[in-house]
Amino acid sequence: MNYFNTPIGFVFLAIFTFLINVIFFVFTQFWEIGRASLDGFFATFRLAYIIFIPAVTMRLWAEEKRSGTIELLFTLPIKHAEAILGKYLSALGFLGVALASTFFIPLTVAVIGEPDWFLIIGGYIGAFCMGAAYISLGLMLSWLTKDQIVAFLLSVLSIFLLFLLGFDPVLEALGSLKTFAAFFSVSWHYESLARGLLDTRDIIYFISFSVLFLYLNYRSIENNR
């Protein structure tokens, strides 16, 4: 996993863990009715991902194109699809490590309270699926530019818009498109999993979302070679 070949990976991991802790312990009701509560914990991932996922994906293609190593990469005996999957799986592995670094929070609550472990498992599955979908989007956007900062900003904007699409006031403003927009909202599907409702439709949605943007990345590379 090349994220840990340089200090950048450790910096990203520290920032992510810090963001989750600050958002959860400061901006949610950790102590509720005299007991420790995980209410709001998994909602923190939706906010943290707006910054974290773009930071993880911005270099995946943009840095290769800026430095010129993209030409060397494509002279190697690997297919474009293999290069895309390699970068995607590497980012997924880093996401898994990042999520694992937050697990001490449910463990802390377990010591001083009685959390619902089924909800926790569902929440982490949902957080991983949502992160995987956003990574596929960020990977695609990273291919579109040679500038890491541009790739970062494009991903932040895209994820933020998808984040807003999960809120009722935004959906209500869409009028007759509300139901259609809600179905395609990443946040809407994540909320279902974060409540411990392991609906196969939500899993299929995230898989389809990821496959779509990986395919678009593949087609974009093919059209530019």
C-alpha positions in Angstrom: 0.0 0.0 0.0 2.0 3.0 -1.3 0.1 5.5 1.0 2.5 4.5 3.8 5.6 4.8 1.7 5.7 8.5 2.6 4.6 10.5 5.6 1.6 11.8 3.6 -0.4 8.6 4.3 0.1 8.9 8.1 -0.8 12.6 7.9 -4.1 11.8 6.1 -4.8 9.1 8.6 -4.2 11.4 11.6 -6.4 14.1 10.1 -9.2 11.7 9.5 -9.1 10.3 13.0 -9.0 13.8 14.4 -11.9 14.9 12.3 -14.1 12.0 13.4 -13.2 12.6 17.1 -13.9 16.3 16.9 -17.2 16.0 15.0 -18.4 13.2 17.3 -17.3 14.3 20.7 -17.9 18.0 20.2 -20.8 18.3 17.8 -22.9 15.3 18.7 -24.6 14.3 22.0 -22.1 11.8 23.2 -23.6 11.9 26.7 -27.4 11.5 26.4 -29.7 11.1 29.4 -26.9 10.1 31.7 -25.5 7.4 29.4 -22.9 7.1 26.7 -24.5 7.1 23.2 -23.3 6.4 19.7 -26.1 8.4 18.2 -24.7 10.5 15.5 -21.4 8.7 15.3 -21.8 7.2 11.8 -23.2 10.6 10.6 -19.7 12.0 11.2 -18.3 9.9 8.4 -20.5 11.7 5.8 -18.9 15.0 6.9 -15.3 13.8 7.2 -15.5 12.1 3.8 -16.0 15.5 2.1 -12.4 16.3 2.9 -10.8 12.9 3.4 -11.8 11.1 0.3 -10.7 13.9 -2.1 -7.4 14.0 -0.2 -6.9 10.3 -0.7 -7.8 10.3 -4.4 -6.4 13.6 -5.7 -3.0 12.2 -6.4 -4.0 8.8 -7.9 -3.9 10.0 -11.6 -3.2 13.7 -11.4 0.3 13.3 -9.9 1.2 10.6 -12.5 0.1 12.9 -15.3 1.9 16.0 -13.9 5.2 14.1 -13.4 5.0 12.3 -16.7 5.2 8.8 -15.1 1.8 8.0 -16.7 3.6 7.3 -19.9 5.9 4.9 -18.2 3.0 3.2 -16.4 1.2 2.5 -19.7 4.3 1.1 -21.3 4.3 -1.7 -18.7 2.7 -5.0 -19.6 -0.5 -4.2 -17.7 -4.0 -3.4 -19.0 -5.7 -0.1 -18.3 -8.4 -1.9 -16.3 -5.7 -3.5 -14.1 -4.1 -0.1 -13.5 -7.4 1.4 -12.5 -8.3 -1.5 -10.2 -4.8 -1.4 -8.6 -5.2 2.3 -7.7 -8.8 1.7 -6.6 -8.0 -1.3 -4.4 -5.0 0.6 -2.9 -7.3 3.4 -1.9 -9.9 1.0 -0.5 -7.2 -0.6 1.6 -6.2 2.8 3.0 -9.9 3.5 3.7 -10.2 0.2 5.6 -7.2 1.2 7.8 -8.7 4.7 8.4 -12.1 3.2 9.5 -10.3 0.7 11.8 -8.5 3.7 13.4 -11.9 4.9 14.7 -13.0 1.7 16.2 -11.8 2.7 19.6 -14.8 5.0 19.9 -17.4 2.2 19.9 -15.1 0.3 22.2 -15.1 3.2 24.6 -18.8 3.4 24.6 -19.0 -0.4 25.1 -17.0 0.0 28.3 -19.3 2.7 29.8 -22.5 1.8 28.0 -24.4 -0.8 26.1 -24.1 -0.1 22.3 -26.0 -2.0 19.7 -23.3 -4.0 18.0 -25.5 -4.9 15.1 -26.0 -1.2 14.4 -22.2 -0.7 14.7 -21.5 -3.5 12.2 -24.0 -2.1 9.8 -22.7 1.4 10.2 -19.1 0.4 9.4 -20.3 -1.6 6.4 -22.2 1.4 5.2 -19.2 3.7 5.8 -17.0 1.4 3.8 -19.5 1.2 0.9 -20.0 4.9 0.9 -16.2 5.5 0.9 -15.7 3.0 -1.9 -18.3 4.8 -4.0 -16.7 8.2 -3.4 -13.2 6.8 -4.1 -14.4 5.6 -7.5 -15.7 9.1 -8.2 -12.5 10.8 -6.9 -10.4 8.4 -9.0 -12.3 9.4 -12.2 -12.0 13.1 -11.4 -8.3 12.8 -10.7 -7.9 11.5 -14.3 -9.4 14.7 -15.7 -6.6 17.0 -14.6 -2.8 17.2 -14.0 -3.3 19.4 -11.0 -3.8 17.7 -7.6 -5.5 20.8 -6.1 -8.0 21.0 -9.0 -8.7 17.2 -8.6 -9.2 17.8 -4.8 -11.6 20.7 -5.3 -13.6 18.9 -8.0 -14.0 15.9 -5.7 -14.9 18.1 -2.7 -17.6 19.9 -4.7 -19.0 16.6 -6.1 -19.1 14.8 -2.8 -20.6 17.9 -1.1 -23.4 18.0 -3.6 -24.1 14.3 -3.1 -24.0 15.0 0.6 -26.6 17.7 0.3 -28.8 15.5 -1.8 -29.5 13.4 1.3 -31.3 16.2 3.2 -35.1 16.6 3.2 -35.1 20.4 2.6 -33.0 19.9 -0.6 -35.2 17.0 -1.7 -38.3 19.0 -1.1 -37.0 21.8 -3.2 -36.7 19.4 -6.1 -40.5 18.9 -6.1 -41.6 16.0 -8.3 -38.0 14.8 -8.7 -37.8 14.2 -4.9 -38.2 10.4 -5.0 -35.9 10.0 -8.0 -33.2 12.2 -6.4 -33.5 10.4 -3.1 -32.9 7.0 -4.7 -29.7 8.3 -6.3 -28.5 10.0 -3.1 -25.4 8.4 -1.6 -26.4 9.8 1.8 -29.9 8.3 1.6 -28.6 4.8 1.0 -25.9 5.2 3.7 -28.4 6.3 6.3 -30.3 3.0 5.9 -27.1 1.0 6.5 -26.0 3.2 9.4 -29.3 2.4 11.2 -28.3 -1.3 11.0 -30.7 -2.1 8.1 -28.7 -4.3 5.8 -30.8 -4.0 2.7 -29.3 -5.6 -0.4 -30.7 -2.8 -2.5 -28.3 -0.4 -0.7 -25.4 -2.7 -1.2 -26.2 -3.1 -4.9 -26.5 0.7 -5.3 -23.0 1.3 -3.9 -21.6 -1.5 -6.0 -23.3 -0.1 -9.1 -22.1 3.5 -8.3 -18.5 2.3 -8.0 -18.6 0.2 -11.1 -20.1 3.1 -13.1 -17.3 5.5 -12.3 -14.6 2.9 -12.7 -16.0 2.1 -16.1 -16.1 5.8 -17.0 -12.5 6.1 -15.9 -11.6 3.2 -18.1 -13.5 4.6 -21.1 -11.8 8.0 -20.6 -8.4 6.4 -20.6 -9.1 4.4 -23.7 -10.4 7.5 -25.5 -7.2 9.4 -24.7 -4.6 6.8 -25.5 
